[in-house]
Amino acid sequence: MGGITLKKGESLSSAIKSAKAKSEGQQESVAPDGLSLSVKDTDFLLKLIMESSFKGTELEQAYKVTKKLAEEHRRSVET
């Protein structure tokens, strides 16, 4: 899997599950307004997040997003 496609309003975890299903041979349609993230894209976003600072109220959400993004990046690099 070289990257994932996020459909408008779709969560990252849902997009990851769809990409995994697709890589296992299951059919999936890609929305024309979808967002595709390559390894370079996820790497760039992770670097930006690591260099950023967050308010205490945003810390939990920042952690969750970073964890999801790192997992997707790791999967993309391994394939």
LOLOFI-937943 format. One record per residue (C-alpha): residue in three letters; x, y, z; chain. Coordinates in Angstrom, 1 decimal. Example, Ala and Ser with C-alpha at 12.3 -4.5 7.8 and 13.67 -1.06 7.14 Angstrom:
<atoms>
+------+--------+--------+--------+------+
! code !     xx !     yy !     zz ! unit !
+------+--------+--------+--------+------+
!  ALA !   12.3 !   -4.5 !    7.8 !    A !
!  SER !   13.7 !   -1.1 !    7.1 !    A !
+------+--------+--------+--------+------+
</atoms>
This chain:
<atoms>
+------+--------+--------+--------+------+
! code !     xx !     yy !     zz ! unit !
+------+--------+--------+--------+------+
!  MET !    0.0 !    0.0 !    0.0 !    A !
!  GLY !    1.6 !    3.2 !   -1.1 !    A !
!  GLY !   -0.8 !    5.6 !    0.6 !    A !
!  ILE !   -4.4 !    5.9 !    1.7 !    A !
!  THR !   -7.3 !    7.9 !    0.4 !    A !
!  LEU !   -9.5 !    9.9 !    2.8 !    A !
!  LYS !  -13.0 !   10.5 !    1.6 !    A !
!  LYS !  -14.7 !   13.8 !    2.7 !    A !
!  GLY !  -15.8 !   13.3 !    6.3 !    A !
!  GLU !  -14.1 !    9.9 !    6.7 !    A !
!  SER !  -11.9 !    9.2 !    9.7 !    A !
!  LEU !   -8.3 !    8.1 !    9.3 !    A !
!  SER !   -9.0 !    4.7 !   10.9 !    A !
!  SER !  -11.8 !    4.0 !    8.5 !    A !
!  ALA !   -9.6 !    5.0 !    5.5 !    A !
!  ILE !   -6.9 !    2.7 !    6.8 !    A !
!  LYS !   -9.3 !   -0.2 !    7.1 !    A !
!  SER !  -10.5 !    0.4 !    3.6 !    A !
!  ALA !   -7.0 !    0.6 !    2.3 !    A !
!  LYS !   -6.2 !   -2.7 !    4.1 !    A !
!  ALA !   -9.2 !   -4.4 !    2.6 !    A !
!  LYS !   -8.3 !   -3.1 !   -0.8 !    A !
!  SER !   -4.8 !   -4.5 !   -0.5 !    A !
!  GLU !   -6.2 !   -7.9 !    0.5 !    A !
!  GLY !   -8.1 !   -8.0 !   -2.8 !    A !
!  GLN !  -11.4 !   -6.5 !   -1.9 !    A !
!  GLN !  -12.9 !   -3.9 !   -4.1 !    A !
!  GLU !  -13.3 !   -0.3 !   -2.9 !    A !
!  SER !  -14.5 !    2.8 !   -4.8 !    A !
!  VAL !  -12.4 !    6.0 !   -4.3 !    A !
!  ALA !  -14.4 !    9.2 !   -4.1 !    A !
!  PRO !  -13.3 !   11.8 !   -6.6 !    A !
!  ASP !  -12.9 !   14.4 !   -3.8 !    A !
!  GLY !  -10.8 !   12.0 !   -1.7 !    A !
!  LEU !   -7.4 !   12.9 !   -0.2 !    A !
!  SER !   -4.4 !   10.6 !   -0.9 !    A !
!  LEU !   -1.5 !   10.5 !    1.6 !    A !
!  SER !    1.8 !    9.2 !    0.4 !    A !
!  VAL !    4.8 !    8.1 !    2.6 !    A !
!  LYS !    6.3 !   11.6 !    2.0 !    A !
!  ASP !    3.0 !   13.2 !    3.0 !    A !
!  THR !    2.8 !   11.3 !    6.3 !    A !
!  ASP !    6.5 !   11.9 !    7.0 !    A !
!  PHE !    6.1 !   15.6 !    6.4 !    A !
!  LEU !    3.0 !   15.8 !    8.7 !    A !
!  LEU !    4.7 !   13.9 !   11.5 !    A !
!  LYS !    7.7 !   16.2 !   11.3 !    A !
!  LEU !    5.4 !   19.2 !   11.5 !    A !
!  ILE !    3.6 !   17.8 !   14.5 !    A !
!  MET !    6.8 !   16.9 !   16.3 !    A !
!  GLU !    8.0 !   20.5 !   15.9 !    A !
!  SER !    4.7 !   22.0 !   17.1 !    A !
!  SER !    3.4 !   22.8 !   20.6 !    A !
!  PHE !   -0.1 !   22.2 !   21.8 !    A !
!  LYS !   -2.3 !   23.7 !   24.6 !    A !
!  GLY !   -3.2 !   21.3 !   27.4 !    A !
!  THR !   -6.7 !   21.1 !   26.2 !    A !
!  GLU !   -5.5 !   19.9 !   22.7 !    A !
!  LEU !   -2.9 !   17.5 !   24.0 !    A !
!  GLU !   -5.0 !   14.4 !   24.0 !    A !
!  GLN !   -6.3 !   15.0 !   20.5 !    A !
!  ALA !   -2.8 !   15.7 !   19.3 !    A !
!  TYR !   -1.6 !   12.4 !   20.7 !    A !
!  LYS !   -4.4 !   10.4 !   19.1 !    A !
!  VAL !   -3.9 !   12.0 !   15.7 !    A !
!  THR !   -0.1 !   11.6 !   15.9 !    A !
!  LYS !   -0.5 !    7.9 !   16.9 !    A !
!  LYS !   -2.9 !    7.2 !   14.0 !    A !
!  LEU !   -0.6 !    9.1 !   11.5 !    A !
!  ALA !    2.5 !    7.2 !   12.8 !    A !
!  GLU !    0.8 !    3.9 !   12.4 !    A !
!  GLU !   -0.3 !    4.6 !    8.8 !    A !
!  HIS !    3.2 !    5.9 !    8.0 !    A !
!  ARG !    4.8 !    2.8 !    9.4 !    A !
!  ARG !    2.4 !    0.6 !    7.4 !    A !
!  SER !    3.1 !    2.6 !    4.2 !    A !
!  VAL !    6.9 !    2.3 !    4.7 !    A !
!  GLU !    6.7 !   -1.4 !    5.2 !    A !
!  THR !    4.8 !   -2.1 !    1.9 !    A !
+------+--------+--------+--------+------+
</atoms>
